[in-house]
Amino acid sequence: MSKNGLEEPSGSQPTPKETTPLITKGGENGNGGGKNGGLSVGQTSMLIAGEMAGSGVLALPRALVRTGWIGVPIIILMCLVAAFSGKRLGDCWTILEERNPQLRSRKRNPYAIIADQTLGKTWSVVVSMAIIVTLFGASVVYLLMAAQIIEQLLLTLIPTLTICTWYLIVVGAMTPLIFFNSPKDLTFTGVIAFGSTVIACILYFIEMMNEVRPFVFRWGVHGFTDFFLAFGTIMFAFGGASTFPTIQNDMTDKSQFGKSIQYSFGAILLLYLPIAIGGYAVYGESVGSNVALSLSATPLTLVGNIFMAIHLVFAFIILINPVCQEMEEIYNIERDSVGWRVLIRLSIMGAILFIGESIPRFYTILALVGGTTVALLTYILPSFCYLSLINQTPREGQTPIETPGWVKLLCYEVIALGVLGAVAATYSGLSAVFSSAVTTPCYLR
């Protein structure tokens, strides 16, 4: 890796020049895969939606308990803010490609490169570390959720196995699936992850409607800590920006990334709202941190849980891939160095196993990550990098970036919202960690 964070072109690829096209030949419209196997707009939308949808579906009903009905417009607002930020992040990469021909080839760490080119080397390192923390934490949460659902599914058949054992089994089963090179190799996982979520949500919602009981559950009053714990969870639910540049970098036409953002966030919101509102309205204060465990044990719930478990394990594959690529970049591992790549990825899975067995609960972790690194990567840095980039003095022959004033104003407002939300959610998350009973690690039970 060169000093500015850019990979040197491999011997199998021609060195990109000023005449290198921004859009791969054969994929100009961005609607179909190019000859280089790049992602289409639809495939990119599936990857983004498939990555993010599961945690929000399961956790947002409990978030509404902590916020009350005001949480519904907050969910809509944070969806719009996250989509706006994702578009700015995509614009950053498109602008950088236009200005620097060396970027017109696939990179393993595009978000870090954006930070390096706009804010400096220090921010590049911060972004790399934040991505690792965010996606690593999300990966642990997803596998814990999957283990919890599988435990519930098989409780009557294998009552002796606890979530600790199921988590070990899930991690072991997922290990062989983490050796994909990049998002362009993961298209099928996005389709499976998103499709299984849609089916699970439909089944969950039908079951919720079957369980409507008037005047049974009451709604309580929650304080500052609970409210911002929920806010951190909502931030996490839309916090997929850590993987956006990596996914965009594998598109046939990267300038079409904005369309993928619109489609994916629209689909995610359509999944989130019915489950969040239905879970809160039907179960009230009794809804659990994982709404799937609050549903009655019916055939609908059983099938829904199976599809949700499928989503979680396939979304995990999408989430963990950028972590693997970041770690390989940090240790300067060559793409064709199979032995070292296997060692790095097995080490990552070992760490995931250790953290999950040490802290076998996910709601507080989810809220804390949402209020810290997710807030930084999804709600603060995209607009910050974009404003810095458009204010840079272009080199000779480069066209200045013209941005409407309202876009700049929104960027500043999004940054302010992200900072305030991050501070409050982090404080609430830390308070919850230190005020709640310490969970005994699985290996000490």
NUZA-901421 format. One record per residue (C-alpha): residue number from 1; x negated, y negated, z negated; residue in one letter. Coordinates in steps of 0.5 Angstrom, whole numbers. Example, Ala and Ser with C-alpha at 12.3 -4.5 7.8 and 13.67 -1.06 7.14 Angstrom:
# residues 2
<pos:1 east:-25 north:9 up:-16 code:A> $
<pos:2 east:-27 north:2 up:-14 code:S> $
END
This chain:
# residues 445
<pos:1 east:0 north:0 up:0 code:M> $
<pos:2 east:-3 north:-7 up:2 code:S> $
<pos:3 east:-4 north:-13 up:-3 code:K> $
<pos:4 east:3 north:-16 up:-1 code:N> $
<pos:5 east:7 north:-9 up:-2 code:G> $
<pos:6 east:8 north:-8 up:5 code:L> $
<pos:7 east:6 north:-1 up:7 code:E> $
<pos:8 east:1 north:0 up:13 code:E> $
<pos:9 east:4 north:3 up:19 code:P> $
<pos:10 east:3 north:10 up:20 code:S> $
<pos:11 east:-1 north:13 up:25 code:G> $
<pos:12 east:6 north:16 up:28 code:S> $
<pos:13 east:9 north:9 up:29 code:Q> $
<pos:14 east:7 north:4 up:34 code:P> $
<pos:15 east:5 north:-3 up:30 code:T> $
<pos:16 east:11 north:-7 up:30 code:P> $
<pos:17 east:10 north:-14 up:33 code:K> $
<pos:18 east:13 north:-20 up:35 code:E> $
<pos:19 east:17 north:-17 up:41 code:T> $
<pos:20 east:19 north:-11 up:37 code:T> $
<pos:21 east:27 north:-11 up:37 code:P> $
<pos:22 east:30 north:-12 up:30 code:L> $
<pos:23 east:36 north:-7 up:33 code:I> $
<pos:24 east:34 north:0 up:35 code:T> $
<pos:25 east:35 north:1 up:42 code:K> $
<pos:26 east:41 north:6 up:43 code:G> $
<pos:27 east:44 north:3 up:36 code:G> $
<pos:28 east:46 north:-4 up:38 code:E> $
<pos:29 east:53 north:-4 up:36 code:N> $
<pos:30 east:51 north:-1 up:29 code:G> $
<pos:31 east:57 north:3 up:30 code:N> $
<pos:32 east:53 north:10 up:31 code:G> $
<pos:33 east:47 north:13 up:29 code:G> $
<pos:34 east:41 north:10 up:34 code:G> $
<pos:35 east:36 north:15 up:37 code:K> $
<pos:36 east:32 north:14 up:31 code:N> $
<pos:37 east:37 north:17 up:26 code:G> $
<pos:38 east:39 north:11 up:23 code:G> $
<pos:39 east:45 north:10 up:19 code:L> $
<pos:40 east:51 north:7 up:22 code:S> $
<pos:41 east:56 north:2 up:19 code:V> $
<pos:42 east:61 north:7 up:17 code:G> $
<pos:43 east:55 north:12 up:14 code:Q> $
<pos:44 east:52 north:6 up:10 code:T> $
<pos:45 east:59 north:4 up:7 code:S> $
<pos:46 east:60 north:12 up:5 code:M> $
<pos:47 east:53 north:12 up:1 code:L> $
<pos:48 east:54 north:5 up:-2 code:I> $
<pos:49 east:62 north:7 up:-4 code:A> $
<pos:50 east:60 north:14 up:-6 code:G> $
<pos:51 east:54 north:12 up:-10 code:E> $
<pos:52 east:58 north:7 up:-15 code:M> $
<pos:53 east:65 north:10 up:-15 code:A> $
<pos:54 east:65 north:15 up:-20 code:G> $
<pos:55 east:62 north:12 up:-27 code:S> $
<pos:56 east:67 north:6 up:-26 code:G> $
<pos:57 east:73 north:11 up:-25 code:V> $
<pos:58 east:72 north:15 up:-31 code:L> $
<pos:59 east:70 north:9 up:-36 code:A> $
<pos:60 east:74 north:3 up:-34 code:L> $
<pos:61 east:80 north:5 up:-37 code:P> $
<pos:62 east:76 north:5 up:-44 code:R> $
<pos:63 east:74 north:-2 up:-42 code:A> $
<pos:64 east:81 north:-5 up:-41 code:L> $
<pos:65 east:82 north:-2 up:-48 code:V> $
<pos:66 east:76 north:-7 up:-51 code:R> $
<pos:67 east:78 north:-13 up:-46 code:T> $
<pos:68 east:86 north:-12 up:-46 code:G> $
<pos:69 east:90 north:-14 up:-40 code:W> $
<pos:70 east:85 north:-20 up:-38 code:I> $
<pos:71 east:80 north:-14 up:-36 code:G> $
<pos:72 east:84 north:-13 up:-30 code:V> $
<pos:73 east:82 north:-20 up:-26 code:P> $
<pos:74 east:75 north:-19 up:-29 code:I> $
<pos:75 east:74 north:-13 up:-25 code:I> $
<pos:76 east:77 north:-16 up:-19 code:I> $
<pos:77 east:72 north:-22 up:-20 code:L> $
<pos:78 east:66 north:-18 up:-22 code:M> $
<pos:79 east:67 north:-14 up:-15 code:C> $
<pos:80 east:68 north:-20 up:-11 code:L> $
<pos:81 east:61 north:-23 up:-14 code:V> $
<pos:82 east:58 north:-16 up:-13 code:A> $
<pos:83 east:60 north:-16 up:-6 code:A> $
<pos:84 east:57 north:-23 up:-5 code:F> $
<pos:85 east:51 north:-22 up:-8 code:S> $
<pos:86 east:50 north:-15 up:-4 code:G> $
<pos:87 east:51 north:-19 up:2 code:K> $
<pos:88 east:46 north:-24 up:0 code:R> $
<pos:89 east:41 north:-19 up:-1 code:L> $
<pos:90 east:42 north:-16 up:6 code:G> $
<pos:91 east:41 north:-23 up:9 code:D> $
<pos:92 east:34 north:-23 up:5 code:C> $
<pos:93 east:32 north:-17 up:9 code:W> $
<pos:94 east:34 north:-19 up:15 code:T> $
<pos:95 east:31 north:-26 up:15 code:I> $
<pos:96 east:24 north:-23 up:13 code:L> $
<pos:97 east:25 north:-18 up:18 code:E> $
<pos:98 east:26 north:-24 up:23 code:E> $
<pos:99 east:20 north:-27 up:20 code:R> $
<pos:100 east:15 north:-22 up:19 code:N> $
<pos:101 east:14 north:-16 up:25 code:P> $
<pos:102 east:11 north:-12 up:20 code:Q> $
<pos:103 east:17 north:-11 up:16 code:L> $
<pos:104 east:21 north:-8 up:22 code:R> $
<pos:105 east:19 north:-1 up:20 code:S> $
<pos:106 east:22 north:3 up:14 code:R> $
<pos:107 east:20 north:2 up:7 code:K> $
<pos:108 east:20 north:5 up:1 code:R> $
<pos:109 east:21 north:-1 up:-4 code:N> $
<pos:110 east:25 north:-6 up:0 code:P> $
<pos:111 east:28 north:-10 up:-6 code:Y> $
<pos:112 east:21 north:-10 up:-9 code:A> $
<pos:113 east:18 north:-13 up:-2 code:I> $
<pos:114 east:24 north:-18 up:-2 code:I> $
<pos:115 east:22 north:-21 up:-9 code:A> $
<pos:116 east:15 north:-21 up:-7 code:D> $
<pos:117 east:16 north:-25 up:-1 code:Q> $
<pos:118 east:21 north:-30 up:-4 code:T> $
<pos:119 east:19 north:-30 up:-12 code:L> $
<pos:120 east:12 north:-27 up:-12 code:G> $
<pos:121 east:8 north:-21 up:-14 code:K> $
<pos:122 east:10 north:-21 up:-22 code:T> $
<pos:123 east:17 north:-21 up:-20 code:W> $
<pos:124 east:16 north:-15 up:-15 code:S> $
<pos:125 east:13 north:-11 up:-21 code:V> $
<pos:126 east:19 north:-13 up:-25 code:V> $
<pos:127 east:24 north:-11 up:-20 code:V> $
<pos:128 east:20 north:-5 up:-19 code:S> $
<pos:129 east:21 north:-3 up:-26 code:M> $
<pos:130 east:28 north:-6 up:-27 code:A> $
<pos:131 east:30 north:-1 up:-21 code:I> $
<pos:132 east:27 north:5 up:-24 code:I> $
<pos:133 east:30 north:3 up:-31 code:V> $
<pos:134 east:37 north:2 up:-28 code:T> $
<pos:135 east:37 north:8 up:-23 code:L> $
<pos:136 east:34 north:13 up:-28 code:F> $
<pos:137 east:39 north:11 up:-34 code:G> $
<pos:138 east:45 north:11 up:-29 code:A> $
<pos:139 east:42 north:18 up:-27 code:S> $
<pos:140 east:42 north:21 up:-34 code:V> $
<pos:141 east:49 north:18 up:-35 code:V> $
<pos:142 east:52 north:21 up:-29 code:Y> $
<pos:143 east:49 north:28 up:-31 code:L> $
<pos:144 east:52 north:27 up:-38 code:L> $
<pos:145 east:59 north:26 up:-35 code:M> $
<pos:146 east:58 north:32 up:-30 code:A> $
<pos:147 east:56 north:36 up:-36 code:A> $
<pos:148 east:62 north:34 up:-40 code:Q> $
<pos:149 east:67 north:35 up:-35 code:I> $
<pos:150 east:64 north:42 up:-33 code:I> $
<pos:151 east:64 north:44 up:-41 code:E> $
<pos:152 east:72 north:42 up:-41 code:Q> $
<pos:153 east:73 north:46 up:-35 code:L> $
<pos:154 east:70 north:52 up:-38 code:L> $
<pos:155 east:72 north:51 up:-45 code:L> $
<pos:156 east:77 north:57 up:-45 code:T> $
<pos:157 east:72 north:62 up:-41 code:L> $
<pos:158 east:65 north:60 up:-45 code:I> $
<pos:159 east:67 north:57 up:-51 code:P> $
<pos:160 east:60 north:58 up:-54 code:T> $
<pos:161 east:56 north:53 up:-49 code:L> $
<pos:162 east:56 north:46 up:-52 code:T> $
<pos:163 east:55 north:40 up:-47 code:I> $
<pos:164 east:47 north:40 up:-49 code:C> $
<pos:165 east:47 north:47 up:-46 code:T> $
<pos:166 east:51 north:45 up:-40 code:W> $
<pos:167 east:47 north:39 up:-39 code:Y> $
<pos:168 east:41 north:43 up:-39 code:L> $
<pos:169 east:44 north:48 up:-33 code:I> $
<pos:170 east:46 north:42 up:-29 code:V> $
<pos:171 east:39 north:39 up:-29 code:V> $
<pos:172 east:36 north:45 up:-27 code:G> $
<pos:173 east:42 north:46 up:-22 code:A> $
<pos:174 east:40 north:39 up:-19 code:M> $
<pos:175 east:33 north:39 up:-19 code:T> $
<pos:176 east:32 north:43 up:-12 code:P> $
<pos:177 east:37 north:37 up:-9 code:L> $
<pos:178 east:32 north:31 up:-10 code:I> $
<pos:179 east:27 north:33 up:-5 code:F> $
<pos:180 east:30 north:29 up:1 code:F> $
<pos:181 east:26 north:24 up:4 code:N> $
<pos:182 east:30 north:17 up:4 code:S> $
<pos:183 east:38 north:15 up:5 code:P> $
<pos:184 east:38 north:17 up:12 code:K> $
<pos:185 east:37 north:24 up:10 code:D> $
<pos:186 east:43 north:24 up:5 code:L> $
<pos:187 east:49 north:22 up:10 code:T> $
<pos:188 east:53 north:28 up:8 code:F> $
<pos:189 east:52 north:27 up:0 code:T> $
<pos:190 east:55 north:20 up:1 code:G> $
<pos:191 east:61 north:23 up:5 code:V> $
<pos:192 east:62 north:29 up:0 code:I> $
<pos:193 east:61 north:24 up:-6 code:A> $
<pos:194 east:66 north:19 up:-4 code:F> $
<pos:195 east:71 north:24 up:-1 code:G> $
<pos:196 east:71 north:28 up:-8 code:S> $
<pos:197 east:72 north:21 up:-12 code:T> $
<pos:198 east:78 north:19 up:-7 code:V> $
<pos:199 east:81 north:26 up:-8 code:I> $
<pos:200 east:80 north:26 up:-16 code:A> $
<pos:201 east:83 north:19 up:-17 code:C> $
<pos:202 east:89 north:21 up:-13 code:I> $
<pos:203 east:90 north:27 up:-18 code:L> $
<pos:204 east:88 north:23 up:-24 code:Y> $
<pos:205 east:94 north:18 up:-22 code:F> $
<pos:206 east:99 north:23 up:-21 code:I> $
<pos:207 east:98 north:26 up:-27 code:E> $
<pos:208 east:98 north:20 up:-31 code:M> $
<pos:209 east:105 north:18 up:-28 code:M> $
<pos:210 east:107 north:25 up:-31 code:N> $
<pos:211 east:105 north:23 up:-38 code:E> $
<pos:212 east:108 north:16 up:-38 code:V> $
<pos:213 east:111 north:16 up:-45 code:R> $
<pos:214 east:115 north:9 up:-47 code:P> $
<pos:215 east:113 north:6 up:-54 code:F> $
<pos:216 east:108 north:12 up:-56 code:V> $
<pos:217 east:102 north:8 up:-56 code:F> $
<pos:218 east:100 north:1 up:-58 code:R> $
<pos:219 east:95 north:-4 up:-56 code:W> $
<pos:220 east:90 north:-6 up:-61 code:G> $
<pos:221 east:86 north:-13 up:-62 code:V> $
<pos:222 east:78 north:-12 up:-61 code:H> $
<pos:223 east:73 north:-17 up:-62 code:G> $
<pos:224 east:67 north:-20 up:-59 code:F> $
<pos:225 east:62 north:-14 up:-59 code:T> $
<pos:226 east:68 north:-10 up:-56 code:D> $
<pos:227 east:69 north:-15 up:-51 code:F> $
<pos:228 east:62 north:-16 up:-48 code:F> $
<pos:229 east:61 north:-8 up:-49 code:L> $
<pos:230 east:67 north:-7 up:-44 code:A> $
<pos:231 east:64 north:-13 up:-40 code:F> $
<pos:232 east:57 north:-9 up:-39 code:G> $
<pos:233 east:61 north:-3 up:-37 code:T> $
<pos:234 east:65 north:-7 up:-31 code:I> $
<pos:235 east:58 north:-10 up:-29 code:M> $
<pos:236 east:55 north:-3 up:-29 code:F> $
<pos:237 east:61 north:-1 up:-25 code:A> $
<pos:238 east:59 north:-5 up:-19 code:F> $
<pos:239 east:52 north:-5 up:-20 code:G> $
<pos:240 east:49 north:-1 up:-14 code:G> $
<pos:241 east:45 north:-7 up:-11 code:A> $
<pos:242 east:39 north:-3 up:-14 code:S> $
<pos:243 east:39 north:2 up:-8 code:T> $
<pos:244 east:42 north:-3 up:-3 code:F> $
<pos:245 east:36 north:-5 up:0 code:P> $
<pos:246 east:33 north:2 up:1 code:T> $
<pos:247 east:40 north:4 up:4 code:I> $
<pos:248 east:40 north:-2 up:9 code:Q> $
<pos:249 east:33 north:-1 up:11 code:N> $
<pos:250 east:35 north:6 up:14 code:D> $
<pos:251 east:40 north:3 up:18 code:M> $
<pos:252 east:40 north:3 up:26 code:T> $
<pos:253 east:42 north:-4 up:26 code:D> $
<pos:254 east:40 north:-8 up:19 code:K> $
<pos:255 east:44 north:-14 up:21 code:S> $
<pos:256 east:51 north:-10 up:20 code:Q> $
<pos:257 east:49 north:-9 up:13 code:F> $
<pos:258 east:55 north:-14 up:11 code:G> $
<pos:259 east:60 north:-10 up:14 code:K> $
<pos:260 east:58 north:-4 up:10 code:S> $
<pos:261 east:59 north:-8 up:4 code:I> $
<pos:262 east:66 north:-11 up:5 code:Q> $
<pos:263 east:68 north:-4 up:7 code:Y> $
<pos:264 east:65 north:0 up:1 code:S> $
<pos:265 east:67 north:-5 up:-4 code:F> $
<pos:266 east:74 north:-6 up:-2 code:G> $
<pos:267 east:75 north:2 up:-2 code:A> $
<pos:268 east:72 north:2 up:-9 code:I> $
<pos:269 east:76 north:-3 up:-12 code:L> $
<pos:270 east:82 north:1 up:-9 code:L> $
<pos:271 east:80 north:7 up:-13 code:L> $
<pos:272 east:78 north:3 up:-19 code:Y> $
<pos:273 east:85 north:-1 up:-20 code:L> $
<pos:274 east:90 north:4 up:-21 code:P> $
<pos:275 east:86 north:9 up:-25 code:I> $
<pos:276 east:84 north:3 up:-30 code:A> $
<pos:277 east:91 north:0 up:-30 code:I> $
<pos:278 east:94 north:7 up:-31 code:G> $
<pos:279 east:89 north:10 up:-36 code:G> $
<pos:280 east:90 north:4 up:-40 code:Y> $
<pos:281 east:98 north:3 up:-39 code:A> $
<pos:282 east:99 north:10 up:-41 code:V> $
<pos:283 east:94 north:12 up:-46 code:Y> $
<pos:284 east:93 north:5 up:-49 code:G> $
<pos:285 east:88 north:6 up:-55 code:E> $
<pos:286 east:88 north:13 up:-55 code:S> $
<pos:287 east:84 north:13 up:-48 code:V> $
<pos:288 east:77 north:16 up:-49 code:G> $
<pos:289 east:70 north:13 up:-46 code:S> $
<pos:290 east:71 north:19 up:-40 code:N> $
<pos:291 east:78 north:18 up:-38 code:V> $
<pos:292 east:78 north:25 up:-35 code:A> $
<pos:293 east:78 north:28 up:-42 code:L> $
<pos:294 east:84 north:24 up:-44 code:S> $
<pos:295 east:89 north:28 up:-39 code:L> $
<pos:296 east:93 north:34 up:-41 code:S> $
<pos:297 east:90 north:40 up:-39 code:A> $
<pos:298 east:94 north:42 up:-32 code:T> $
<pos:299 east:93 north:44 up:-26 code:P> $
<pos:300 east:92 north:37 up:-23 code:L> $
<pos:301 east:87 north:35 up:-28 code:T> $
<pos:302 east:83 north:42 up:-27 code:L> $
<pos:303 east:83 north:41 up:-20 code:V> $
<pos:304 east:81 north:33 up:-21 code:G> $
<pos:305 east:76 north:35 up:-25 code:N> $
<pos:306 east:73 north:39 up:-21 code:I> $
<pos:307 east:72 north:34 up:-15 code:F> $
<pos:308 east:70 north:29 up:-20 code:M> $
<pos:309 east:64 north:34 up:-22 code:A> $
<pos:310 east:62 north:34 up:-15 code:I> $
<pos:311 east:62 north:27 up:-14 code:H> $
<pos:312 east:58 north:26 up:-20 code:L> $
<pos:313 east:52 north:31 up:-18 code:V> $
<pos:314 east:52 north:28 up:-11 code:F> $
<pos:315 east:52 north:21 up:-13 code:A> $
<pos:316 east:46 north:23 up:-17 code:F> $
<pos:317 east:42 north:25 up:-11 code:I> $
<pos:318 east:44 north:18 up:-8 code:I> $
<pos:319 east:42 north:15 up:-14 code:L> $
<pos:320 east:35 north:18 up:-16 code:I> $
<pos:321 east:32 north:18 up:-9 code:N> $
<pos:322 east:30 north:10 up:-10 code:P> $
<pos:323 east:27 north:12 up:-16 code:V> $
<pos:324 east:23 north:18 up:-13 code:C> $
<pos:325 east:21 north:13 up:-8 code:Q> $
<pos:326 east:19 north:7 up:-12 code:E> $
<pos:327 east:15 north:12 up:-17 code:M> $
<pos:328 east:11 north:15 up:-10 code:E> $
<pos:329 east:10 north:8 up:-8 code:E> $
<pos:330 east:7 north:6 up:-15 code:I> $
<pos:331 east:2 north:12 up:-15 code:Y> $
<pos:332 east:1 north:11 up:-7 code:N> $
<pos:333 east:3 north:18 up:-5 code:I> $
<pos:334 east:3 north:19 up:2 code:E> $
<pos:335 east:9 north:21 up:5 code:R> $
<pos:336 east:6 north:28 up:8 code:D> $
<pos:337 east:3 north:30 up:1 code:S> $
<pos:338 east:8 north:35 up:-1 code:V> $
<pos:339 east:5 north:37 up:-7 code:G> $
<pos:340 east:4 north:31 up:-10 code:W> $
<pos:341 east:11 north:29 up:-8 code:R> $
<pos:342 east:14 north:35 up:-12 code:V> $
<pos:343 east:10 north:34 up:-18 code:L> $
<pos:344 east:13 north:27 up:-19 code:I> $
<pos:345 east:20 north:29 up:-17 code:R> $
<pos:346 east:19 north:34 up:-22 code:L> $
<pos:347 east:17 north:30 up:-28 code:S> $
<pos:348 east:22 north:25 up:-26 code:I> $
<pos:349 east:27 north:31 up:-27 code:M> $
<pos:350 east:24 north:33 up:-34 code:G> $
<pos:351 east:24 north:26 up:-36 code:A> $
<pos:352 east:32 north:26 up:-35 code:I> $
<pos:353 east:33 north:32 up:-38 code:L> $
<pos:354 east:29 north:30 up:-45 code:F> $
<pos:355 east:33 north:23 up:-45 code:I> $
<pos:356 east:40 north:27 up:-44 code:G> $
<pos:357 east:38 north:32 up:-49 code:E> $
<pos:358 east:36 north:26 up:-54 code:S> $
<pos:359 east:42 north:22 up:-53 code:I> $
<pos:360 east:48 north:26 up:-51 code:P> $
<pos:361 east:53 north:20 up:-50 code:R> $
<pos:362 east:54 north:15 up:-45 code:F> $
<pos:363 east:58 north:10 up:-46 code:Y> $
<pos:364 east:53 north:5 up:-50 code:T> $
<pos:365 east:48 north:7 up:-45 code:I> $
<pos:366 east:52 north:5 up:-39 code:L> $
<pos:367 east:54 north:-2 up:-43 code:A> $
<pos:368 east:47 north:-3 up:-45 code:L> $
<pos:369 east:44 north:-2 up:-38 code:V> $
<pos:370 east:50 north:-6 up:-35 code:G> $
<pos:371 east:48 north:-12 up:-39 code:G> $
<pos:372 east:41 north:-12 up:-38 code:T> $
<pos:373 east:37 north:-9 up:-31 code:T> $
<pos:374 east:44 north:-8 up:-27 code:V> $
<pos:375 east:45 north:-16 up:-29 code:A> $
<pos:376 east:39 north:-18 up:-26 code:L> $
<pos:377 east:38 north:-14 up:-20 code:L> $
<pos:378 east:46 north:-14 up:-18 code:T> $
<pos:379 east:48 north:-21 up:-21 code:Y> $
<pos:380 east:42 north:-25 up:-22 code:I> $
<pos:381 east:36 north:-24 up:-17 code:L> $
<pos:382 east:40 north:-23 up:-10 code:P> $
<pos:383 east:42 north:-30 up:-10 code:S> $
<pos:384 east:36 north:-33 up:-13 code:F> $
<pos:385 east:32 north:-29 up:-8 code:C> $
<pos:386 east:36 north:-32 up:-3 code:Y> $
<pos:387 east:36 north:-39 up:-5 code:L> $
<pos:388 east:28 north:-39 up:-5 code:S> $
<pos:389 east:28 north:-36 up:2 code:L> $
<pos:390 east:32 north:-41 up:5 code:I> $
<pos:391 east:28 north:-47 up:2 code:N> $
<pos:392 east:22 north:-44 up:4 code:Q> $
<pos:393 east:18 north:-48 up:10 code:T> $
<pos:394 east:18 north:-44 up:16 code:P> $
<pos:395 east:12 north:-43 up:20 code:R> $
<pos:396 east:11 north:-45 up:27 code:E> $
<pos:397 east:16 north:-42 up:32 code:G> $
<pos:398 east:21 north:-40 up:26 code:Q> $
<pos:399 east:28 north:-43 up:26 code:T> $
<pos:400 east:30 north:-46 up:19 code:P> $
<pos:401 east:35 north:-42 up:16 code:I> $
<pos:402 east:42 north:-46 up:16 code:E> $
<pos:403 east:46 north:-45 up:10 code:T> $
<pos:404 east:53 north:-48 up:8 code:P> $
<pos:405 east:53 north:-52 up:2 code:G> $
<pos:406 east:59 north:-48 up:-1 code:W> $
<pos:407 east:55 north:-41 up:-1 code:V> $
<pos:408 east:49 north:-45 up:-4 code:K> $
<pos:409 east:54 north:-47 up:-10 code:L> $
<pos:410 east:57 north:-40 up:-10 code:L> $
<pos:411 east:49 north:-37 up:-11 code:C> $
<pos:412 east:48 north:-42 up:-17 code:Y> $
<pos:413 east:55 north:-40 up:-20 code:E> $
<pos:414 east:53 north:-33 up:-19 code:V> $
<pos:415 east:47 north:-33 up:-22 code:I> $
<pos:416 east:50 north:-37 up:-28 code:A> $
<pos:417 east:55 north:-32 up:-29 code:L> $
<pos:418 east:50 north:-26 up:-29 code:G> $
<pos:419 east:45 north:-30 up:-34 code:V> $
<pos:420 east:51 north:-31 up:-39 code:L> $
<pos:421 east:54 north:-24 up:-38 code:G> $
<pos:422 east:47 north:-21 up:-39 code:A> $
<pos:423 east:46 north:-24 up:-45 code:V> $
<pos:424 east:53 north:-23 up:-48 code:A> $
<pos:425 east:53 north:-16 up:-46 code:A> $
<pos:426 east:46 north:-14 up:-48 code:T> $
<pos:427 east:47 north:-17 up:-55 code:Y> $
<pos:428 east:54 north:-13 up:-56 code:S> $
<pos:429 east:50 north:-6 up:-53 code:G> $
<pos:430 east:44 north:-7 up:-58 code:L> $
<pos:431 east:49 north:-8 up:-64 code:S> $
<pos:432 east:53 north:-2 up:-62 code:A> $
<pos:433 east:47 north:2 up:-62 code:V> $
<pos:434 east:44 north:0 up:-68 code:F> $
<pos:435 east:51 north:0 up:-72 code:S> $
<pos:436 east:54 north:7 up:-70 code:S> $
<pos:437 east:52 north:13 up:-73 code:A> $
<pos:438 east:45 north:16 up:-70 code:V> $
<pos:439 east:47 north:22 up:-65 code:T> $
<pos:440 east:43 north:28 up:-67 code:T> $
<pos:441 east:38 north:30 up:-61 code:P> $
<pos:442 east:40 north:37 up:-58 code:C> $
<pos:443 east:34 north:40 up:-59 code:Y> $
<pos:444 east:34 north:39 up:-67 code:L> $
<pos:445 east:41 north:42 up:-68 code:R> $
END
